[in-house]
Amino acid sequence: MLLLSVFILLFCTPLVTAEEFEDDIEIFGLELEKVFYFGSAIIATVLFIVSLIAHIRTEKLKLLFIWVAFLLFAIKGFLISHELFIAELSFVDPVASILDFIIVLIFLFGMLKK
């Protein structure tokens, strides 16, 4: 009886498919999510410049980790928000995930550095 139940569950029930809905909030024809990513990228660029200047002035190794992380964060933000300006690119999501991982590692190394 158990075997029959498993068979029915696995092979006789219809497959469930996921459907992506295009319910993105838009302002002036631009996706709000991408606009925020673009704004975050601009702020990260400013923070990158400020921390780079601070690193050059003080020569503290911790600031090296900080400005590299902000640089990567800015790159990631511009990469994700690229859809505001050009067509969607398929490699963006995996690259953004890899950049997130690297950014967190860099902040970790910066925190652990004496």
N, CA, C and O atoms as CSV, one atom per row, in Angstrom:
chain,resi,resn,atom,element,x,y,z
A,1,MET,N,N,0.825,-1.193,0.000
A,1,MET,CA,C,0.000,0.000,0.000
A,1,MET,C,C,0.869,1.257,0.000
A,1,MET,O,O,0.579,2.226,-0.702
A,2,LEU,N,N,1.946,1.226,0.802
A,2,LEU,CA,C,2.856,2.360,0.868
A,2,LEU,C,C,3.516,2.602,-0.485
A,2,LEU,O,O,3.672,3.745,-0.913
A,3,LEU,N,N,3.898,1.524,-1.147
A,3,LEU,CA,C,4.536,1.642,-2.450
A,3,LEU,C,C,3.586,2.261,-3.472
A,3,LEU,O,O,3.998,3.087,-4.286
A,4,LEU,N,N,2.339,1.868,-3.429
A,4,LEU,CA,C,1.338,2.428,-4.332
A,4,LEU,C,C,1.132,3.917,-4.070
A,4,LEU,O,O,0.986,4.696,-5.012
A,5,SER,N,N,1.117,4.319,-2.802
A,5,SER,CA,C,0.955,5.738,-2.452
A,5,SER,C,C,2.125,6.569,-2.961
A,5,SER,O,O,1.936,7.664,-3.491
A,6,VAL,N,N,3.329,6.045,-2.798
A,6,VAL,CA,C,4.514,6.754,-3.287
A,6,VAL,C,C,4.458,6.882,-4.800
A,6,VAL,O,O,4.776,7.938,-5.346
A,7,PHE,N,N,4.055,5.808,-5.486
A,7,PHE,CA,C,3.940,5.842,-6.939
A,7,PHE,C,C,2.953,6.913,-7.391
A,7,PHE,O,O,3.228,7.663,-8.327
A,8,ILE,N,N,1.826,6.981,-6.735
A,8,ILE,CA,C,0.813,7.970,-7.099
A,8,ILE,C,C,1.330,9.387,-6.867
A,8,ILE,O,O,1.129,10.268,-7.704
A,9,LEU,N,N,1.990,9.607,-5.740
A,9,LEU,CA,C,2.509,10.941,-5.441
A,9,LEU,C,C,3.587,11.375,-6.423
A,9,LEU,O,O,3.629,12.535,-6.833
A,10,LEU,N,N,4.453,10.449,-6.798
A,10,LEU,CA,C,5.585,10.817,-7.645
A,10,LEU,C,C,5.242,10.901,-9.126
A,10,LEU,O,O,5.757,11.766,-9.834
A,11,PHE,N,N,4.385,10.018,-9.596
A,11,PHE,CA,C,4.208,9.919,-11.033
A,11,PHE,C,C,2.836,10.338,-11.558
A,11,PHE,O,O,2.697,10.645,-12.742
A,12,CYS,N,N,1.864,10.353,-10.729
A,12,CYS,CA,C,0.521,10.632,-11.228
A,12,CYS,C,C,0.024,12.036,-10.924
A,12,CYS,O,O,-0.979,12.464,-11.494
A,13,THR,N,N,0.687,12.750,-10.056
A,13,THR,CA,C,0.254,14.116,-9.771
A,13,THR,C,C,0.871,15.054,-10.796
A,13,THR,O,O,1.988,14.816,-11.255
A,14,PRO,N,N,0.180,16.088,-11.152
A,14,PRO,CA,C,0.737,17.018,-12.137
A,14,PRO,C,C,1.947,17.757,-11.569
A,14,PRO,O,O,2.033,18.028,-10.371
A,15,LEU,N,N,2.861,18.065,-12.455
A,15,LEU,CA,C,4.050,18.810,-12.046
A,15,LEU,C,C,3.687,20.262,-11.777
A,15,LEU,O,O,2.865,20.854,-12.476
A,16,VAL,N,N,4.300,20.808,-10.779
A,16,VAL,CA,C,4.068,22.202,-10.420
A,16,VAL,C,C,5.148,23.036,-11.089
A,16,VAL,O,O,6.336,22.724,-10.997
A,17,THR,N,N,4.736,24.077,-11.748
A,17,THR,CA,C,5.711,24.953,-12.392
A,17,THR,C,C,5.653,26.320,-11.745
A,17,THR,O,O,4.600,26.781,-11.303
A,18,ALA,N,N,6.792,26.947,-11.703
A,18,ALA,CA,C,6.870,28.300,-11.141
A,18,ALA,C,C,6.775,29.298,-12.278
A,18,ALA,O,O,7.343,29.100,-13.352
A,19,GLU,N,N,6.065,30.350,-12.029
A,19,GLU,CA,C,5.915,31.390,-13.028
A,19,GLU,C,C,6.359,32.705,-12.419
A,19,GLU,O,O,5.944,33.073,-11.319
A,20,GLU,N,N,7.201,33.399,-13.146
A,20,GLU,CA,C,7.687,34.690,-12.660
A,20,GLU,C,C,6.738,35.779,-13.138
A,20,GLU,O,O,6.465,35.908,-14.332
A,21,PHE,N,N,6.248,36.550,-12.197
A,21,PHE,CA,C,5.351,37.636,-12.533
A,21,PHE,C,C,6.148,38.923,-12.652
A,21,PHE,O,O,7.099,39.145,-11.903
A,22,GLU,N,N,5.771,39.737,-13.559
A,22,GLU,CA,C,6.419,41.029,-13.762
A,22,GLU,C,C,5.642,42.097,-13.002
A,22,GLU,O,O,5.030,42.977,-13.607
A,23,ASP,N,N,5.667,42.016,-11.679
A,23,ASP,CA,C,4.957,42.975,-10.843
A,23,ASP,C,C,5.913,43.962,-10.201
A,23,ASP,O,O,5.720,44.367,-9.055
A,24,ASP,N,N,6.944,44.349,-10.938
A,24,ASP,CA,C,7.926,45.278,-10.393
A,24,ASP,C,C,7.323,46.674,-10.304
A,24,ASP,O,O,6.600,47.114,-11.198
A,25,ILE,N,N,7.632,47.354,-9.217
A,25,ILE,CA,C,7.165,48.724,-9.031
A,25,ILE,C,C,7.999,49.630,-9.929
A,25,ILE,O,O,9.228,49.553,-9.935
A,26,GLU,N,N,7.331,50.473,-10.674
A,26,GLU,CA,C,8.029,51.360,-11.600
A,26,GLU,C,C,7.711,52.812,-11.297
A,26,GLU,O,O,6.594,53.153,-10.907
A,27,ILE,N,N,8.707,53.657,-11.481
A,27,ILE,CA,C,8.551,55.101,-11.379
A,27,ILE,C,C,9.137,55.697,-12.649
A,27,ILE,O,O,10.308,55.478,-12.958
A,28,PHE,N,N,8.336,56.442,-13.378
A,28,PHE,CA,C,8.735,57.035,-14.653
A,28,PHE,C,C,9.282,55.980,-15.613
A,28,PHE,O,O,10.210,56.252,-16.375
A,29,GLY,N,N,8.707,54.779,-15.575
A,29,GLY,CA,C,9.122,53.709,-16.470
A,29,GLY,C,C,10.385,52.981,-16.048
A,29,GLY,O,O,10.879,52.134,-16.792
A,30,LEU,N,N,10.918,53.288,-14.876
A,30,LEU,CA,C,12.130,52.634,-14.380
A,30,LEU,C,C,11.778,51.758,-13.183
A,30,LEU,O,O,10.993,52.157,-12.323
A,31,GLU,N,N,12.366,50.553,-13.134
A,31,GLU,CA,C,12.124,49.669,-11.996
A,31,GLU,C,C,12.718,50.288,-10.741
A,31,GLU,O,O,13.898,50.639,-10.710
A,32,LEU,N,N,11.896,50.421,-9.707
A,32,LEU,CA,C,12.330,51.051,-8.461
A,32,LEU,C,C,13.511,50.307,-7.841
A,32,LEU,O,O,14.426,50.928,-7.299
A,33,GLU,N,N,13.489,48.989,-7.920
A,33,GLU,CA,C,14.580,48.173,-7.372
A,33,GLU,C,C,15.913,48.530,-8.029
A,33,GLU,O,O,16.929,48.671,-7.347
A,34,LYS,N,N,15.905,48.672,-9.350
A,34,LYS,CA,C,17.140,49.002,-10.076
A,34,LYS,C,C,17.594,50.426,-9.771
A,34,LYS,O,O,18.794,50.701,-9.734
A,35,VAL,N,N,16.647,51.328,-9.555
A,35,VAL,CA,C,16.999,52.707,-9.201
A,35,VAL,C,C,17.711,52.732,-7.852
A,35,VAL,O,O,18.690,53.457,-7.679
A,36,PHE,N,N,17.219,51.936,-6.891
A,36,PHE,CA,C,17.881,51.871,-5.583
A,36,PHE,C,C,19.264,51.238,-5.688
A,36,PHE,O,O,20.195,51.675,-5.011
A,37,TYR,N,N,19.410,50.216,-6.528
A,37,TYR,CA,C,20.739,49.632,-6.739
A,37,TYR,C,C,21.692,50.664,-7.341
A,37,TYR,O,O,22.864,50.724,-6.970
A,38,PHE,N,N,21.186,51.472,-8.268
A,38,PHE,CA,C,22.014,52.511,-8.884
A,38,PHE,C,C,22.422,53.555,-7.848
A,38,PHE,O,O,23.576,53.983,-7.813
A,39,GLY,N,N,21.468,53.965,-7.001
A,39,GLY,CA,C,21.788,54.917,-5.934
A,39,GLY,C,C,22.797,54.347,-4.952
A,39,GLY,O,O,23.704,55.053,-4.510
A,40,SER,N,N,22.646,53.073,-4.608
A,40,SER,CA,C,23.611,52.420,-3.717
A,40,SER,C,C,24.989,52.361,-4.353
A,40,SER,O,O,26.000,52.514,-3.669
A,41,ALA,N,N,25.030,52.139,-5.655
A,41,ALA,CA,C,26.315,52.092,-6.355
A,41,ALA,C,C,27.002,53.453,-6.332
A,41,ALA,O,O,28.222,53.532,-6.185
A,42,ILE,N,N,26.231,54.513,-6.476
A,42,ILE,CA,C,26.812,55.860,-6.425
A,42,ILE,C,C,27.358,56.146,-5.024
A,42,ILE,O,O,28.463,56.669,-4.883
A,43,ILE,N,N,26.591,55.808,-4.001
A,43,ILE,CA,C,27.056,56.017,-2.624
A,43,ILE,C,C,28.297,55.171,-2.349
A,43,ILE,O,O,29.239,55.646,-1.713
A,44,ALA,N,N,28.309,53.921,-2.820
A,44,ALA,CA,C,29.477,53.056,-2.626
A,44,ALA,C,C,30.698,53.618,-3.345
A,44,ALA,O,O,31.821,53.477,-2.862
A,45,THR,N,N,30.486,54.252,-4.494
A,45,THR,CA,C,31.598,54.872,-5.211
A,45,THR,C,C,32.179,56.027,-4.407
A,45,THR,O,O,33.398,56.173,-4.318
A,46,VAL,N,N,31.316,56.842,-3.823
A,46,VAL,CA,C,31.787,57.950,-2.978
A,46,VAL,C,C,32.547,57.402,-1.772
A,46,VAL,O,O,33.612,57.914,-1.426
A,47,LEU,N,N,32.009,56.370,-1.132
A,47,LEU,CA,C,32.689,55.768,0.017
A,47,LEU,C,C,34.012,55.128,-0.389
A,47,LEU,O,O,34.976,55.153,0.376
A,48,PHE,N,N,34.060,54.559,-1.580
A,48,PHE,CA,C,35.315,54.013,-2.097
A,48,PHE,C,C,36.367,55.109,-2.224
A,48,PHE,O,O,37.510,54.929,-1.803
A,49,ILE,N,N,35.983,56.240,-2.803
A,49,ILE,CA,C,36.928,57.349,-2.994
A,49,ILE,C,C,37.401,57.894,-1.650
A,49,ILE,O,O,38.594,58.133,-1.461
A,50,VAL,N,N,36.472,58.092,-0.717
A,50,VAL,CA,C,36.833,58.618,0.606
A,50,VAL,C,C,37.772,57.658,1.332
A,50,VAL,O,O,38.771,58.088,1.909
A,51,SER,N,N,37.461,56.362,1.308
A,51,SER,CA,C,38.313,55.401,2.013
A,51,SER,C,C,39.653,55.210,1.309
A,51,SER,O,O,40.655,54.932,1.968
A,52,LEU,N,N,39.691,55.352,-0.006
A,52,LEU,CA,C,40.968,55.287,-0.728
A,52,LEU,C,C,41.859,56.460,-0.345
A,52,LEU,O,O,43.053,56.285,-0.103
A,53,ILE,N,N,41.282,57.653,-0.290
A,53,ILE,CA,C,42.053,58.837,0.120
A,53,ILE,C,C,42.544,58.672,1.553
A,53,ILE,O,O,43.689,59.006,1.858
A,54,ALA,N,N,41.692,58.161,2.430
A,54,ALA,CA,C,42.101,57.938,3.822
A,54,ALA,C,C,43.221,56.905,3.900
A,54,ALA,O,O,44.141,57.044,4.707
A,55,HIS,N,N,43.148,55.877,3.070
A,55,HIS,CA,C,44.202,54.856,3.052
A,55,HIS,C,C,45.527,55.445,2.573
A,55,HIS,O,O,46.583,55.142,3.127
A,56,ILE,N,N,45.468,56.275,1.556
A,56,ILE,CA,C,46.691,56.900,1.039
A,56,ILE,C,C,47.304,57.815,2.091
A,56,ILE,O,O,48.524,57.843,2.252
A,57,ARG,N,N,46.472,58.563,2.806
A,57,ARG,CA,C,46.985,59.496,3.823
A,57,ARG,C,C,47.546,58.781,5.050
A,57,ARG,O,O,48.589,59.174,5.572
A,58,THR,N,N,46.863,57.738,5.512
A,58,THR,CA,C,47.264,57.097,6.771
A,58,THR,C,C,48.086,55.828,6.573
A,58,THR,O,O,48.792,55.394,7.483
A,59,GLU,N,N,47.997,55.237,5.395
A,59,GLU,CA,C,48.682,53.979,5.066
A,59,GLU,C,C,48.303,52.833,6.008
A,59,GLU,O,O,49.110,51.936,6.251
A,60,LYS,N,N,47.090,52.863,6.531
A,60,LYS,CA,C,46.602,51.774,7.383
A,60,LYS,C,C,46.111,50.630,6.493
A,60,LYS,O,O,45.359,50.835,5.540
A,61,LEU,N,N,46.556,49.433,6.831
A,61,LEU,CA,C,46.204,48.266,6.030
A,61,LEU,C,C,44.708,47.948,6.101
A,61,LEU,O,O,44.132,47.456,5.131
A,62,LYS,N,N,44.082,48.226,7.241
A,62,LYS,CA,C,42.643,47.973,7.374
A,62,LYS,C,C,41.839,48.762,6.341
A,62,LYS,O,O,40.837,48.273,5.819
A,63,LEU,N,N,42.281,49.969,6.055
A,63,LEU,CA,C,41.558,50.795,5.081
A,63,LEU,C,C,41.681,50.241,3.665
A,63,LEU,O,O,40.822,50.494,2.820
A,64,LEU,N,N,42.745,49.487,3.405
A,64,LEU,CA,C,42.880,48.831,2.104
A,64,LEU,C,C,41.720,47.866,1.884
A,64,LEU,O,O,41.113,47.847,0.814
A,65,PHE,N,N,41.418,47.063,2.906
A,65,PHE,CA,C,40.300,46.121,2.802
A,65,PHE,C,C,38.981,46.865,2.608
A,65,PHE,O,O,38.120,46.434,1.841
A,66,ILE,N,N,38.836,47.972,3.302
A,66,ILE,CA,C,37.588,48.733,3.229
A,66,ILE,C,C,37.376,49.307,1.834
A,66,ILE,O,O,36.291,49.163,1.269
A,67,TRP,N,N,38.405,49.963,1.261
A,67,TRP,CA,C,38.180,50.576,-0.046
A,67,TRP,C,C,38.025,49.541,-1.144
A,67,TRP,O,O,37.298,49.778,-2.108
A,68,VAL,N,N,38.692,48.394,-1.023
A,68,VAL,CA,C,38.499,47.339,-2.022
A,68,VAL,C,C,37.069,46.801,-1.944
A,68,VAL,O,O,36.438,46.560,-2.972
A,69,ALA,N,N,36.563,46.616,-0.731
A,69,ALA,CA,C,35.190,46.131,-0.570
A,69,ALA,C,C,34.182,47.136,-1.127
A,69,ALA,O,O,33.226,46.744,-1.797
A,70,PHE,N,N,34.386,48.429,-0.858
A,70,PHE,CA,C,33.474,49.439,-1.407
A,70,PHE,C,C,33.570,49.509,-2.930
A,70,PHE,O,O,32.567,49.744,-3.603
A,71,LEU,N,N,34.757,49.310,-3.470
A,71,LEU,CA,C,34.910,49.284,-4.927
A,71,LEU,C,C,34.105,48.130,-5.524
A,71,LEU,O,O,33.374,48.315,-6.497
A,72,LEU,N,N,34.240,46.948,-4.941
A,72,LEU,CA,C,33.486,45.793,-5.433
A,72,LEU,C,C,31.984,45.982,-5.240
A,72,LEU,O,O,31.190,45.563,-6.083
A,73,PHE,N,N,31.597,46.609,-4.140
A,73,PHE,CA,C,30.178,46.882,-3.899
A,73,PHE,C,C,29.628,47.848,-4.952
A,73,PHE,O,O,28.503,47.682,-5.421
A,74,ALA,N,N,30.420,48.852,-5.320
A,74,ALA,CA,C,29.997,49.793,-6.361
A,74,ALA,C,C,29.874,49.085,-7.707
A,74,ALA,O,O,28.912,49.305,-8.442
A,75,ILE,N,N,30.846,48.239,-8.026
A,75,ILE,CA,C,30.793,47.486,-9.283
A,75,ILE,C,C,29.544,46.616,-9.323
A,75,ILE,O,O,28.847,46.559,-10.336
A,76,LYS,N,N,29.270,45.939,-8.211
A,76,LYS,CA,C,28.080,45.087,-8.140
A,76,LYS,C,C,26.802,45.910,-8.325
A,76,LYS,O,O,25.891,45.491,-9.038
A,77,GLY,N,N,26.737,47.068,-7.691
A,77,GLY,CA,C,25.552,47.916,-7.816
A,77,GLY,C,C,25.326,48.401,-9.238
A,77,GLY,O,O,24.198,48.388,-9.731
A,78,PHE,N,N,26.399,48.831,-9.901
A,78,PHE,CA,C,26.269,49.265,-11.294
A,78,PHE,C,C,25.921,48.091,-12.202
A,78,PHE,O,O,25.170,48.246,-13.164
A,79,LEU,N,N,26.467,46.923,-11.895
A,79,LEU,CA,C,26.182,45.738,-12.692
A,79,LEU,C,C,24.712,45.343,-12.589
A,79,LEU,O,O,24.077,45.036,-13.598
A,80,ILE,N,N,24.173,45.352,-11.376
A,80,ILE,CA,C,22.768,44.982,-11.192
A,80,ILE,C,C,21.838,46.035,-11.788
A,80,ILE,O,O,20.796,45.694,-12.347
A,81,SER,N,N,22.204,47.302,-11.675
A,81,SER,CA,C,21.325,48.365,-12.176
A,81,SER,C,C,21.506,48.628,-13.665
A,81,SER,O,O,20.903,49.563,-14.193
A,82,HIS,N,N,22.305,47.844,-14.347
A,82,HIS,CA,C,22.549,48.075,-15.771
A,82,HIS,C,C,21.266,48.020,-16.600
A,82,HIS,O,O,21.197,48.612,-17.677
A,83,GLU,N,N,20.250,47.313,-16.100
A,83,GLU,CA,C,19.000,47.186,-16.849
A,83,GLU,C,C,18.277,48.518,-17.020
A,83,GLU,O,O,17.353,48.618,-17.828
A,84,LEU,N,N,18.679,49.532,-16.279
A,84,LEU,CA,C,18.104,50.861,-16.491
A,84,LEU,C,C,18.549,51.437,-17.826
A,84,LEU,O,O,17.867,52.285,-18.401
A,85,PHE,N,N,19.696,50.974,-18.318
A,85,PHE,CA,C,20.302,51.585,-19.497
A,85,PHE,C,C,20.392,50.649,-20.695
A,85,PHE,O,O,20.249,51.095,-21.834
A,86,ILE,N,N,20.627,49.352,-20.459
A,86,ILE,CA,C,20.763,48.393,-21.559
A,86,ILE,C,C,19.931,47.154,-21.253
A,86,ILE,O,O,19.355,47.029,-20.173
A,87,ALA,N,N,19.876,46.242,-22.217
A,87,ALA,CA,C,19.087,45.020,-22.053
A,87,ALA,C,C,19.690,44.115,-20.979
A,87,ALA,O,O,20.867,44.226,-20.637
A,88,GLU,N,N,18.859,43.226,-20.461
A,88,GLU,CA,C,19.282,42.331,-19.385
A,88,GLU,C,C,20.359,41.373,-19.882
A,88,GLU,O,O,20.273,40.840,-20.988
A,89,LEU,N,N,21.369,41.166,-19.051
A,89,LEU,CA,C,22.446,40.229,-19.355
A,89,LEU,C,C,22.307,39.021,-18.436
A,89,LEU,O,O,22.027,39.173,-17.247
A,90,SER,N,N,22.501,37.832,-18.979
A,90,SER,CA,C,22.239,36.610,-18.211
A,90,SER,C,C,23.271,36.333,-17.126
A,90,SER,O,O,22.954,35.653,-16.150
A,91,PHE,N,N,24.484,36.831,-17.262
A,91,PHE,CA,C,25.537,36.504,-16.303
A,91,PHE,C,C,25.530,37.394,-15.063
A,91,PHE,O,O,26.323,37.167,-14.148
A,92,VAL,N,N,24.669,38.387,-15.008
A,92,VAL,CA,C,24.704,39.375,-13.929
A,92,VAL,C,C,24.416,38.758,-12.560
A,92,VAL,O,O,25.137,39.035,-11.602
A,93,ASP,N,N,23.391,37.937,-12.451
A,93,ASP,CA,C,23.025,37.374,-11.141
A,93,ASP,C,C,24.123,36.496,-10.541
A,93,ASP,O,O,24.441,36.661,-9.363
A,94,PRO,N,N,24.719,35.563,-11.304
A,94,PRO,CA,C,25.813,34.782,-10.703
A,94,PRO,C,C,27.018,35.635,-10.325
A,94,PRO,O,O,27.635,35.406,-9.285
A,95,VAL,N,N,27.356,36.607,-11.151
A,95,VAL,CA,C,28.493,37.481,-10.847
A,95,VAL,C,C,28.200,38.309,-9.602
A,95,VAL,O,O,29.083,38.492,-8.764
A,96,ALA,N,N,26.980,38.810,-9.466
A,96,ALA,CA,C,26.605,39.591,-8.282
A,96,ALA,C,C,26.688,38.740,-7.018
A,96,ALA,O,O,27.113,39.227,-5.970
A,97,SER,N,N,26.290,37.482,-7.108
A,97,SER,CA,C,26.388,36.591,-5.947
A,97,SER,C,C,27.840,36.336,-5.567
A,97,SER,O,O,28.180,36.317,-4.384
A,98,ILE,N,N,28.689,36.142,-6.554
A,98,ILE,CA,C,30.118,35.942,-6.289
A,98,ILE,C,C,30.715,37.194,-5.666
A,98,ILE,O,O,31.498,37.105,-4.720
A,99,LEU,N,N,30.349,38.363,-6.190
A,99,LEU,CA,C,30.850,39.616,-5.625
A,99,LEU,C,C,30.388,39.797,-4.179
A,99,LEU,O,O,31.158,40.267,-3.341
A,100,ASP,N,N,29.143,39.431,-3.880
A,100,ASP,CA,C,28.660,39.496,-2.487
A,100,ASP,C,C,29.536,38.654,-1.568
A,100,ASP,O,O,29.914,39.095,-0.483
A,101,PHE,N,N,29.853,37.449,-2.005
A,101,PHE,CA,C,30.690,36.557,-1.202
A,101,PHE,C,C,32.081,37.153,-0.988
A,101,PHE,O,O,32.606,37.124,0.125
A,102,ILE,N,N,32.671,37.687,-2.042
A,102,ILE,CA,C,34.007,38.283,-1.939
A,102,ILE,C,C,33.985,39.513,-1.036
A,102,ILE,O,O,34.902,39.708,-0.238
A,103,ILE,N,N,32.953,40.340,-1.151
A,103,ILE,CA,C,32.839,41.546,-0.321
A,103,ILE,C,C,32.782,41.175,1.157
A,103,ILE,O,O,33.459,41.790,1.981
A,104,VAL,N,N,31.981,40.178,1.487
A,104,VAL,CA,C,31.878,39.755,2.886
A,104,VAL,C,C,33.220,39.203,3.379
A,104,VAL,O,O,33.618,39.470,4.513
A,105,LEU,N,N,33.910,38.443,2.542
A,105,LEU,CA,C,35.230,37.936,2.931
A,105,LEU,C,C,36.223,39.069,3.168
A,105,LEU,O,O,37.004,39.025,4.119
A,106,ILE,N,N,36.193,40.074,2.313
A,106,ILE,CA,C,37.114,41.205,2.471
A,106,ILE,C,C,36.816,41.954,3.767
A,106,ILE,O,O,37.740,42.311,4.498
A,107,PHE,N,N,35.541,42.197,4.059
A,107,PHE,CA,C,35.208,42.844,5.329
A,107,PHE,C,C,35.650,41.980,6.511
A,107,PHE,O,O,36.118,42.504,7.522
A,108,LEU,N,N,35.505,40.662,6.388
A,108,LEU,CA,C,35.949,39.759,7.452
A,108,LEU,C,C,37.458,39.879,7.663
A,108,LEU,O,O,37.915,40.003,8.799
A,109,PHE,N,N,38.233,39.845,6.578
A,109,PHE,CA,C,39.686,39.983,6.697
A,109,PHE,C,C,40.062,41.338,7.280
A,109,PHE,O,O,40.999,41.441,8.072
A,110,GLY,N,N,39.331,42.374,6.890
A,110,GLY,CA,C,39.587,43.703,7.446
A,110,GLY,C,C,39.319,43.771,8.939
A,110,GLY,O,O,40.034,44.451,9.674
A,111,MET,N,N,38.285,43.065,9.387
A,111,MET,CA,C,37.965,43.049,10.817
A,111,MET,C,C,38.994,42.243,11.614
A,111,MET,O,O,39.321,42.594,12.747
A,112,LEU,N,N,39.500,41.166,11.020
A,112,LEU,CA,C,40.436,40.298,11.722
A,112,LEU,C,C,41.866,40.825,11.705
A,112,LEU,O,O,42.688,40.416,12.525
A,113,LYS,N,N,42.167,41.722,10.781
A,113,LYS,CA,C,43.523,42.265,10.667
A,113,LYS,C,C,43.818,43.169,11.847
A,113,LYS,O,O,43.004,44.016,12.214
A,114,LYS,N,N,44.999,42.981,12.446
A,114,LYS,CA,C,45.388,43.801,13.610
A,114,LYS,C,C,45.995,45.109,13.188
A,114,LYS,O,O,46.375,45.915,14.038
